């Protein structure tokens, strides 16, 4: 009996793996952080490009494992001091989405949630009354996001994706619209 079970597992495992679409994904877009006041400091909008390289597994429930790079610039103001800040980050992440009509359909809306964990490098230039000070540093961060999008799937494995994520970095909130391509095989 155990030999039969092992034989069935060895025969069915490759078939099951091929039934679940997998493949690379490449997305690019923008990150837009909402303005926020924190005490006497006003943080303006931070804006910049973002890119994500990922690997997807699944058809109805899709897991995506990714690496994402982002660069956003903005300004904070405290009294008469203006602080120009550039944030550059690299992070690894995971997200789980529900492809509502599965990837087999031509148009498939999806929704899900995920997280990124990474390192953020900060370049700060403070200007006050004609003087300037530059500071640099890095910090660990955790970003949580919810997302929704639309996938257009072609029969030969290529797909085009448009999505928008709503993210939180601690007390800061950001929108992240992206457009990209995916390939399933």
C-alpha positions in Angstrom: 0.0 0.0 0.0 2.8 2.5 0.9 4.5 1.8 -2.5 1.2 2.6 -4.3 0.9 5.9 -2.3 4.5 6.9 -3.1 4.0 6.1 -6.8 0.8 8.2 -6.9 2.5 11.1 -5.2 5.4 11.0 -7.6 3.1 10.9 -10.6 0.6 13.5 -9.4 2.9 16.1 -7.9 4.4 17.2 -11.3 0.9 17.4 -12.8 -0.4 19.5 -9.9 2.6 21.8 -10.1 2.0 22.4 -13.8 -1.7 23.1 -13.1 -0.8 26.1 -11.1 0.5 29.0 -13.2 3.9 30.3 -12.1 6.2 32.9 -13.5 8.1 36.2 -13.3 6.5 39.6 -12.9 7.9 43.1 -13.5 6.0 46.2 -12.4 6.9 49.8 -12.3 5.1 52.8 -11.0 5.1 55.7 -8.5 4.8 56.1 -4.8 2.8 59.1 -3.5 2.8 59.7 0.2 0.0 61.8 1.6 0.7 65.0 3.5 0.8 64.7 7.3 1.3 66.9 10.3 3.1 65.4 13.3 3.4 67.9 16.2 5.0 71.1 14.9 6.3 69.4 11.7 4.4 69.4 8.4 5.4 66.6 6.0 4.6 67.4 2.4 3.9 65.0 -0.4 6.7 62.5 -1.1 6.8 61.4 -4.7 9.0 59.1 -6.8 9.4 56.0 -8.9 9.2 52.4 -7.7 10.0 49.1 -9.4 9.2 45.5 -8.4 10.5 42.2 -9.6 8.6 39.2 -8.4 7.7 35.5 -8.9 4.0 34.5 -8.9 2.6 31.1 -8.0 -1.1 30.3 -8.2 -4.2 30.8 -10.3 -7.2 31.6 -8.1 -5.2 32.5 -4.9 -1.9 33.9 -6.1 1.2 34.2 -3.9 3.8 36.7 -5.0 7.4 36.9 -3.7 9.1 40.1 -4.6 12.0 42.5 -4.4 11.1 46.2 -4.6 13.2 49.4 -5.0 11.7 52.8 -4.3 13.0 56.4 -4.4 10.8 59.2 -3.1 11.6 62.9 -2.4 9.6 65.5 -0.5 9.9 68.3 2.0 9.1 68.7 5.7 8.7 72.1 7.4 9.2 73.0 11.1 8.8 76.7 11.8 11.3 78.5 9.4 13.3 75.3 8.8 12.7 73.4 5.5 14.0 69.9 5.2 14.4 68.3 1.7 14.4 64.6 2.1 15.1 61.7 -0.3 14.2 58.2 0.7 15.7 55.2 -1.1 14.6 51.7 -0.1 15.1 48.1 -1.1 12.8 45.5 0.4 11.7 42.0 0.1 8.0 41.2 0.3 5.1 38.8 0.0 1.5 39.4 -1.1 -1.5 37.2 -1.5 -4.2 38.1 -4.0 -7.5 36.6 -5.1 -7.8 36.5 -8.9 -11.6 36.7 -9.0 -12.1 35.2 -12.4 -8.8 33.1 -12.4 -6.0 33.8 -14.8 -7.6 31.7 -17.5 -10.0 34.5 -18.3 -8.9 37.4 -20.5 -9.7 40.1 -17.9 -9.3 39.2 -14.3 -9.7 41.7 -11.5 -7.8 40.9 -8.3 -7.5 42.1 -4.7 -5.2 41.3 -1.9 -2.8 42.3 0.9 0.9 42.0 1.6 3.9 43.4 3.3 7.5 44.6 2.5 10.4 44.4 4.9 13.5 46.4 4.1 16.1 49.0 4.6 15.5 52.7 3.9 18.3 55.1 3.3 17.6 58.7 4.1 19.3 61.8 2.7 18.2 64.9 4.5 19.2 68.5 3.6 18.0 71.1 6.2 17.9 74.7 5.2 17.3 77.5 7.7 17.9 81.2 7.4 20.6 80.8 4.7 22.5 77.9 6.3 22.4 74.3 5.2 23.0 71.0 7.1 23.2 67.6 5.5 22.4 64.3 7.3 22.4 60.7 6.1 21.3 57.5 7.7 19.3 54.3 7.2 16.5 52.6 9.0 14.7 49.3 9.0 11.0 49.5 7.9 7.9 47.4 7.6 5.3 48.4 5.1 1.8 46.9 5.0 -0.5 47.3 2.0 -3.9 46.4 0.5 -4.2 46.4 -3.3 -6.6 46.0 -6.1 -5.9 45.6 -9.8 -6.8 44.3 -13.2 -4.9 41.6 -15.1 -5.3 41.1 -18.9 -4.2 37.6 -19.8 -3.2 36.4 -23.2 -3.3 32.7 -24.2 0.4 32.4 -24.7 1.2 33.2 -21.1 1.9 36.9 -21.1 -0.2 39.2 -18.9 -0.5 42.9 -18.4 -1.3 44.2 -14.9 -2.5 47.6 -13.6 -2.8 47.9 -9.8 -3.0 50.4 -7.0 -1.8 49.7 -3.5 -2.7 51.7 -0.4 0.3 51.4 2.0 1.2 52.4 5.6 4.7 53.0 6.8 4.0 53.5 10.5 2.0 56.7 10.7 2.5 57.6 7.0 0.1 56.5 4.2 0.9 56.2 0.5 -0.7 55.3 -2.8 1.3 53.2 -5.2 -0.1 52.9 -8.7 1.8 50.4 -10.9 1.7 49.0 -14.4 3.6 46.0 -15.5 3.9 42.6 -17.2 3.7 39.0 -16.0 4.4 35.7 -17.7 2.9 32.4 -16.6 4.1 29.0 -17.7 
